[in-house]
């Protein structure tokens, strides 16, 4: 029972990342009709916002090490610690959550610039053209990160106060021996809150309602005198923010490297297809379901029976669903069926 409970948590945690990326992909496809293969690179750029802020906060100078008395010794000490003491240390410790403040405007700007300078010219082009150009853009972004930050993963630590594990088993009557990393629980909560905010924006604000109307019937909305194109540009930026924040918060779970975006992109597209192209609830549902399936398939007992099943389970499920329901779990009739 303990193992099953932990695997469900692992699946929800991983599914949260899939759902956030897939949510952005679906927003872009539902509003602009664009298959955006650069979305994984946006997730990676968000992760490197955290890396960049951590490097800025830890800029150091050489100061004399007073603990060494028999010769002059020096050590690298961050400026923040020299200037602000313990407060500076705390700021460095909380660099990952503070990166959200940096990531929101940066990712919004990246999304808007991408849409205005490139993506808008491919609205009416075939999906194959969209895939090629956005995939090429993803490779460019990936190589830029590799050039500036190198090819090796760059570990990012969670704040010390949440760096350990929570005795979550005691809460559910499973005993204090059942523990789970605090940061993974925080990431799951963060993903649920973010998904809730996106759905609330789309359903309970006038701006969001106009966007949803534009997704359903763009021509009619434009006939009402509403500049739906400008709103869709903002939605593209918002999708970039969602993916970027997912990347920021995932850095303590998986050290980011230049290939991070590609690793998540393929899986997230499978999630979108399984959930249904253009269906926001389908993207979220499929993200969590496939995350849980992948988690259970990684158990030793399962892999002993089906070696390597954890590497292909998501694709096997996708094949089965698409054979029985081509438009996905919650896809609209006619979308991507022609």
BAGU-529924 format. One record per residue (C-alpha): y, z, x; residue in three letters. Coordinates in steps of 0.001 Angstrom, whole numbers, plus 500000, padded with zeros to 6 digits. Each point is the difference from the previous one (the first is absolute). Example, Ala and Ser with C-alpha at 12.3 -4.5 7.8 and 13.67 -1.06 7.14 Angstrom:
residues 2
495500507800512300ala503440499340501370ser
//
This chain:
residues 338
500000500000500000unk502388500863502845unk499390496624501666unk500589498122496731unk503258501887499414unk501257499207503514unk499047496332499666unk501958499766496748unk503036501472501766unk499536497584502905unk499790497116497555unk503106501063498089unk501897500422503264unk499010496551501274unk500399498520496545unk503559501308499900unk500886497772502969unk498224497014498431unk501703500597496656unk503505500250501504unk499643496769501975unk498330498222497074unk502756501233497666unk502623498292502159unk497927496829500239unk499601499914496230unk503710500624499404unk500865497008502181unk497385497747498414unk500852501113496468unk503747499438500391unk500269497083502424unk496544498441499779unk499739500210503783unk496782500898501817unk501528502048502815unk497683500225503015unk502777501723501970unk499729503146497898unk497556501663502386unk502497499411502817unk502618501793497899unk497622502979499773unk499752499867503804unk503791499807500392unk500320503141497911unk497552501771502288unk502051498959503017unk503148501381498364unk498309503371500506unk499131499103503599unk503584498861500683unk501581503161498596unk497576502169501977unk500939498163503208unk503720500427499240unk499628503710499241unk498014500612503192unk502430498305502382unk499992502381502960unk501852501067503109unk498764501732503135unk500798503702500077unk499024502645502507unk496804501869499164unk500973503665500251unk496359501084499850unk499481498657503528unk501786502219502552unk498661499049503419unk501352496420499994unk502250497817497865unk497987498500497154unk501226497893497117unk498599499124496593unk500819497506497281unk501637501742497049unk501186498199496832unk503750499980499526unk499570501545496551unk498290503041501505unk502713500316502656unk502809499722497452unk498545501839496987unk497145502110501352unk497383500928497391unk501774497922497344unk499623496925502195unk496305500779500491unk499551500261496235unk501731496644499435unk497625498325502477unk497031501708498357unk501019498579496594unk500686496494501333unk497448498289497711unk501395501330496682unk503548499442501281unk499050496373500695unk500113499408496247unk503796500247500212unk500016497219502598unk497265497884498405unk501541499641496524unk503149498046501016unk498227498165502845unk497107498798497831unk502335499113497114unk502071497885502387unk496898498344501514unk498686499163496532unk503280498521498751unk500532497975503179unk496430498658499826unk500415498963496381unk503449498423500375unk499407498239503309unk496444498719499533unk497949500987496971unk502368498571497361unk499454496495501343unk496297500242499131unk500194501167496378unk498907496676498575unk497723498999502874unk496185500203499768unk498412503359500753unk498401498514503125unk503489499322501422unk501102503551499154unk496961501473501727unk500547497908503126unk503678500825500400unk499664503711499251unk496944500290502235unk501989498357502780unk502846502436499367unk497536502898500221unk498787498770503397unk503595499762501249unk500717503575498867unk496737501179501541unk500788498417503370unk503513501446499985unk498568503481499553unk497485499331502771unk502796498858502337unk502178503066499361unk497390502749499627unk496933498678501822unk496471499382498777unk498667503564499995unk500082502350496982unk502854502528500070unk498926503378498553unk502433501740497655unk499557503661499198unk500411501678496639unk502367503004499903unk498322503088501463unk500122501842496684unk497711497371498393unk498032498971503085unk496936502036499082unk497588499964497089unk500195501528496540unk497165502122498610unk499947497801496934unk496459501000499087unk501178503460498943unk502325498402497439unk497111498136498364unk497399502737500372unk498103498283502810unk500509502697502612unk502464500426502839unk497817497938502344unk501139496805498269unk503241498962501711unk502100496844500039unk502947498938502209unk503341501022498561unk501700496725500902unk497402497918498171unk500621502083496883unk503737499487500461unk499451496255500370unk497980499885496784unk502728501914498161unk502653497735501524unk498172496854498873unk499616501324496446unk503685500973499818unk501096496614501385unk497813498111497543unk501380502147497179unk503590499286501074unk499390496241500119unk498447499967496523unk502768502247498651unk502622497656501436unk498387496971498390unk499386501605496599unk502849502453499436unk503072498363501553unk501948497056498629unk499786498257503362unk496231500389500074unk499589498816496428unk501967496833500792unk497776499444503046unk496855500368497876unk501471497592497441unk500679497553502821unk496416500335501175unk498813499072496496unk502517497222499203unk502521499199502712unk501608497031498211unk500842501987496867unk501586502806502009unk502133497481501906unk501106498428496694unk501371503432499038unk502436499740502907unk498183502450502286unk499788499154503698unk496306500722500257unk499765498480503486unk502233502722501430unk497912502670498316unk496819498500501380unk501531500092503488unk500557503736499593unk496418500364498774unk498787498228503146unk501992502508502042unk498582502850497934unk496447498754500631unk500787499990503731unk501255503592499738unk496797501121498253unk497820498372502685unk502225501340502777unk499903503565498724unk496222499747499684unk499933499006503669unk502327502836501058unk497929502692498355unk496700498553501231unk500886500293503698unk498566503534500471unk496756498804498376unk499583496824502062unk502039499431503200unk501924496745499471unk499564496939502161unk501143496402499699unk496842499004498090unk500310502689497317unk501475497649497411unk497191497453500238unk497374502732499697unk501423501114496647unk501160496612498739unk496589498441499370unk498657503100498250unk503146500302497895unk499758496372498883unk496425500644498939unk501341502982498031unk502607497800498309unk497432497351499070unk497539502579498670unk502719501733497981unk501340496703498675unk502757497824501480unk503310501079498519unk498662503234498451unk501726503123501343unk497613502483498310unk497083497875501215unk501221500180503606unk500245503787499875unk496659500452498226unk498168497642502366unk501599501637503043unk498664503432499178unk496610498764498746unk499340497911503104unk501219502800502250unk497462502365498448unk497217497393500245unk500781499385503656unk500016503739500666unk496578500552498429unk498554496973501775unk501004501519503350unk497723503025499492unk497178500227502541unk497357500212497270unk501222496730498477unk500311498164503325unk496480501048500956unk498732498082496977unk502536497134500119unk501249499603503602unk503559498704500166unk500569500309496248unk503319501811500557unk501406496840501637unk499182497667497113unk499878502130496840unk503512499042498897unk499257496297500370unk496677500307498174unk501731501720497079unk502681497306500003unk497368497240499831unk498197501692497098unk503204500579498022unk501335496497500568unk496692498456498941unk499928502002496766unk503767500215499345unk501924497366501983unk503453501376499194unk499137503505501238unk499745503349498253unk503408499902498310unk501309496514500798unk501835497911497457unk498276496915498619unk501064496831501788unk501321501662503167unk498536498243503076unk497330498390497794unk501273496444500146unk
//
